[in-house]
Amino acid sequence: CDEGGHVVNFSKTRVGIGLGDEEVPQVALDVKGAIRARDVPVFMARNFVVGIFGWNTANNDKPMNFTSVEVNHNNCYDGSNTFTAPRNGVYSFTVEKNLNMLASYQSLRAPYLRFKKNGSFFGPTILISASTGAGLAGGSYSHSSAYGNTTMLLTAGDKIQVSFSYDNNPHTQYEYNTDSFSGHLVTYT
């Protein structure tokens, strides 16, 4: 019996943590103390941009696509641009964007990223850089990158995306390396 007079059954656990009758452990605790939870949503997706790509500003603030999926444990990322929370909890998300901006196509620009929760902007704007193209030869590039992270409380079914805006003028140029979007459950609520 425990201090409250309840019967504790130690045969149902791996390390002697008692559960009451009809209780089922939610995660396994190994003897080293690591928690091994099943069905924890984790994803990592990338977008590979090769060569010069024209960005049409009609796409500003629309969700970015990250179609090269490297990790998708629990299948909560749709393989395109949306993470859907499978359960209530606190989640952490990270985004990275890299740009080469061709000087001859630049005017005053302030490209940025934003997280979207259920279609609405959430959290701060992540400014990538501000550039005028001044002093750059027409065929030269300025290089910029941005990294952002946010932690948010989600309800099962909430949808998370990342949007990008290249600011003004249609068909301006950007290209560079790899963009990425990742996230994971921090704790259940």
C-alpha positions in Angstrom: 0.0 0.0 0.0 1.1 3.6 -0.6 0.9 6.3 2.1 -2.8 6.9 1.1 -3.7 3.3 1.7 -4.1 2.5 -2.0 -2.8 -0.7 -3.5 0.0 -0.1 -5.9 0.8 -2.7 -8.5 4.6 -2.7 -9.4 4.3 -5.5 -11.9 2.8 -3.1 -14.6 6.0 -0.9 -14.8 9.6 -1.4 -15.9 11.3 0.6 -13.2 9.0 0.2 -10.2 6.8 3.3 -10.6 3.4 2.1 -9.4 0.2 2.5 -11.4 -3.2 2.1 -9.9 -5.6 -0.5 -11.2 -6.9 0.2 -14.7 -4.0 2.8 -15.3 -1.8 2.4 -18.4 1.6 4.1 -18.7 1.7 6.8 -21.4 5.4 6.7 -22.0 8.2 4.3 -21.2 10.9 5.5 -18.8 14.3 3.7 -19.2 16.6 3.2 -16.3 18.9 6.0 -17.5 16.0 8.5 -17.2 15.3 9.1 -20.9 11.7 9.4 -21.8 10.8 7.4 -24.9 7.4 8.7 -26.0 5.5 7.0 -28.9 3.8 9.0 -31.6 5.6 12.3 -31.0 5.2 14.6 -34.0 8.5 15.7 -35.5 9.1 17.0 -39.0 11.9 18.5 -41.1 11.4 19.7 -44.7 13.5 21.6 -47.2 13.1 23.6 -50.4 16.1 23.4 -52.7 16.4 26.5 -54.9 18.8 26.1 -57.8 19.7 29.0 -60.1 17.9 32.3 -60.5 14.2 32.2 -59.8 11.8 35.0 -60.4 9.6 35.7 -57.4 6.2 37.1 -58.4 5.0 39.4 -55.6 1.5 38.2 -56.1 2.8 35.3 -54.0 3.8 37.6 -51.1 2.6 36.3 -47.7 1.3 33.1 -49.2 2.6 29.8 -47.7 6.0 28.7 -48.8 6.4 25.1 -50.1 9.0 22.8 -48.5 8.7 19.6 -50.5 11.8 17.7 -49.8 10.7 15.9 -46.6 13.6 14.5 -44.5 11.7 13.6 -41.3 8.0 13.2 -40.8 7.4 11.1 -37.7 3.7 10.7 -37.0 2.9 12.0 -40.5 1.8 15.5 -39.4 3.5 17.4 -42.2 1.6 17.2 -45.6 4.7 17.2 -47.8 4.0 20.6 -49.2 3.6 23.5 -46.7 1.4 22.6 -43.7 2.0 21.0 -40.3 -1.2 19.8 -38.5 -1.1 19.3 -34.8 -2.3 15.8 -33.9 -2.9 16.6 -30.2 -3.0 19.5 -27.8 0.4 20.7 -26.7 3.3 23.2 -26.8 5.2 23.0 -30.1 8.4 24.6 -31.4 8.9 25.6 -35.0 12.0 26.8 -36.9 12.4 28.3 -40.4 15.5 29.3 -42.4 15.5 31.3 -45.7 18.5 32.1 -47.9 18.6 34.7 -50.6 20.9 36.1 -53.3 19.4 39.3 -54.6 20.5 40.4 -58.0 21.5 44.1 -57.9 20.0 45.1 -61.2 16.6 44.0 -60.0 16.7 45.6 -56.6 15.0 48.7 -55.4 14.3 49.3 -51.8 13.4 45.9 -50.4 12.7 44.4 -47.0 12.1 40.6 -47.5 10.6 38.8 -44.5 9.2 35.6 -43.2 6.2 35.0 -41.0 4.6 32.0 -39.2 0.9 31.4 -39.9 -1.4 29.6 -37.5 -4.7 28.6 -39.0 -4.2 31.0 -41.9 -3.5 34.1 -39.7 -0.1 35.6 -38.9 1.4 34.5 -35.6 4.4 36.0 -33.8 7.0 38.5 -35.0 8.0 39.3 -38.5 11.4 37.8 -39.3 13.2 40.4 -41.4 15.8 38.9 -43.8 17.5 42.1 -44.9 16.9 45.5 -46.3 18.7 46.4 -49.5 18.6 49.2 -52.0 21.0 47.6 -54.5 23.0 50.9 -54.3 26.7 50.6 -55.1 26.3 47.1 -56.6 27.1 46.4 -60.2 24.1 45.3 -62.3 25.3 41.7 -62.4 26.4 41.3 -58.7 24.5 39.8 -55.8 23.9 40.6 -52.2 23.6 37.6 -49.9 21.3 37.3 -47.0 19.7 34.7 -44.8 17.3 34.6 -41.9 16.5 32.1 -39.1 13.4 32.3 -37.0 12.0 30.2 -34.2 8.7 30.3 -32.3 7.0 28.2 -29.6 3.2 28.1 -29.4 0.4 26.4 -27.7 -1.7 24.4 -30.3 -5.0 22.5 -30.2 -5.4 19.3 -32.1 -6.1 20.2 -35.7 -4.3 23.6 -35.7 -2.4 24.2 -38.9 1.1 25.9 -39.1 2.7 27.3 -42.2 5.4 29.8 -43.1 4.9 32.7 -45.5 7.5 34.7 -47.4 7.3 38.2 -48.8 9.9 39.8 -51.2 8.4 43.2 -50.8 7.8 45.4 -53.9 7.9 45.0 -57.7 6.8 41.8 -59.5 9.2 39.2 -60.9 12.2 40.3 -58.8 15.0 37.8 -58.6 16.1 35.6 -55.7 17.9 32.3 -55.5 20.2 30.4 -53.1 21.0 27.1 -51.5 18.3 25.6 -49.2 15.3 26.8 -47.2 14.0 24.7 -44.3 11.0 24.4 -42.0 10.9 22.1 -39.0 8.9 21.5 -35.9 8.2 19.2 -33.0 6.0 18.7 -29.9 7.7 20.0 -26.7 5.1 18.8 -24.2 1.5 17.6 -24.1 -1.1 19.8 -22.5 
